[in-house]
Amino acid sequence: MPASRFCQAIESSPLGQTIPHFTWLWPAIESLHVVTLVVLVASITTFDLRLMGLAFRRLRVSDLGNRLLPSTWGAFGVMILTGTLLFTPFAARKYCYNPAFQTKLILILLAGINMSVFHFTIYRDVSKWDETSSTPLLAKVVGSLSVLLWASVVVAGRLIGFF
């Protein structure tokens, strides 16, 4: 199925047709999306600042990660849900061909790859550097890249309305 027909089918779906009919529903979904964005970016940035050695140097990396991970994943899950609900009624008209939206999705994918590489490589040896205030160079690079990617996701998301 070509992308245009797929996007049109999503927009024409019962869910896509229902959301715009409730004047309060779109702002409620969008507000929840933004609130969970703040939680997500705050928790990820907090962890990344520790990886970079710029904050929370007295906390063990693993302890900080264990504290933040539930809120990070919870916020990410809510953002996927609310993002899907925001996408559905305007898939073909506003999002599918929007370069800012496409960029946002690519940046989220890159942030996920960055996190996966970290967790499946560098973080496996966390017990060796967990209690030191200085983290390995690769952890600092991953943390820096993560902050850059998530800040870029926020900017791309904000730019969606301008394209």
C-alpha positions in Angstrom: 0.0 0.0 0.0 1.5 3.4 -1.0 2.2 5.8 1.9 -0.5 8.2 0.7 -3.2 5.5 0.8 -1.9 4.3 4.2 -2.0 7.8 5.7 -5.4 8.5 4.2 -6.7 5.2 5.7 -5.5 6.1 9.1 -7.0 9.6 8.9 -10.3 8.1 7.7 -10.4 5.5 10.4 -13.2 5.8 13.1 -10.6 7.0 15.6 -9.3 9.6 13.2 -12.8 10.8 12.5 -13.8 10.9 16.2 -11.0 12.9 17.9 -11.7 16.2 16.0 -15.4 16.1 17.0 -14.7 16.7 20.7 -13.3 20.3 21.2 -11.7 19.4 24.5 -10.1 16.1 23.4 -7.3 17.4 21.1 -6.0 19.9 23.7 -6.2 17.3 26.5 -4.2 14.8 24.4 -1.7 17.4 23.4 -1.3 18.6 27.0 -0.7 15.1 28.2 1.8 14.6 25.4 3.7 17.7 26.4 3.7 16.9 30.2 5.0 13.4 29.5 7.6 14.9 27.2 8.9 17.0 30.1 9.1 13.9 32.3 10.8 11.9 29.6 13.4 14.5 28.7 14.0 15.4 32.4 14.7 11.8 33.4 16.9 11.1 30.4 18.8 14.3 30.8 19.3 13.7 34.5 20.9 10.3 33.7 22.9 11.7 30.8 24.3 14.5 33.0 25.5 11.8 35.4 27.1 9.9 32.5 28.8 13.1 31.4 30.1 13.7 34.9 28.4 17.1 35.1 25.9 16.3 37.9 25.0 13.8 40.6 28.6 12.5 40.8 28.1 11.1 44.3 25.3 8.8 43.1 26.0 5.4 41.6 25.1 5.3 37.9 23.2 2.1 38.4 21.2 3.5 41.3 20.3 6.6 39.4 19.3 4.5 36.4 17.1 2.2 38.5 15.3 5.3 40.0 14.7 7.0 36.7 14.0 4.0 34.4 10.4 3.4 35.4 9.4 7.1 34.9 11.4 7.2 31.6 9.6 4.1 30.2 6.3 5.2 31.6 6.5 8.6 30.0 7.7 7.1 26.7 4.8 4.7 26.6 2.3 7.6 27.2 4.0 9.7 24.6 3.7 6.9 22.0 0.0 6.6 22.9 -0.7 10.3 22.8 1.5 10.9 19.8 -0.5 8.2 17.9 -3.8 9.9 18.9 -2.5 13.3 17.7 -1.2 11.7 14.5 -4.4 9.8 13.6 -6.9 12.5 12.7 -4.4 14.5 10.5 -2.1 11.7 9.2 -2.5 12.6 5.5 -3.1 16.3 5.8 -0.5 17.3 8.4 2.0 14.6 9.3 2.9 12.0 6.7 4.7 14.4 4.3 5.8 16.9 7.0 9.7 17.1 7.0 9.7 18.2 10.7 7.6 15.1 11.6 9.8 12.8 9.5 12.9 14.3 11.1 11.4 13.8 14.6 10.7 10.1 13.9 14.3 9.6 12.6 15.7 11.4 15.7 13.7 9.2 18.0 14.9 6.1 16.2 18.5 7.4 16.5 18.0 8.1 20.2 16.7 4.5 20.6 19.8 3.1 18.8 22.1 5.3 21.0 20.4 4.0 24.1 20.5 0.4 22.9 24.2 0.6 22.0 24.9 2.0 25.5 22.9 -0.6 27.4 24.2 -3.6 25.3 27.9 -2.5 25.4 29.2 0.1 27.8 26.6 -0.4 30.5 27.4 -4.1 30.8 30.6 -3.1 32.6 28.9 -0.6 34.9 30.1 -2.5 38.0 33.7 -1.5 37.1 33.0 2.3 37.0 29.6 2.6 38.9 30.9 4.3 42.0 33.5 6.5 40.5 32.6 10.2 39.9 34.2 9.9 36.4 32.6 7.7 33.8 34.4 6.2 30.8 34.8 8.3 27.7 32.3 6.3 25.7 29.6 6.8 28.4 30.2 10.5 28.2 29.9 10.4 24.4 26.7 8.4 24.6 25.3 10.8 27.2 26.2 13.9 25.2 24.7 12.4 22.0 21.5 11.5 23.9 21.1 15.1 25.2 21.6 16.4 21.7 19.2 13.9 20.1 16.4 14.5 22.6 16.8 18.2 22.4 16.6 17.9 18.6 13.4 15.7 19.0 11.8 18.6 21.0 12.8 21.2 18.4 11.6 19.0 15.5 8.3 18.4 17.3 7.8 22.1 17.8 8.6 22.8 14.1 5.8 20.4 12.9 3.2 23.2 13.1 5.3 25.4 10.8 5.5 23.1 7.8 
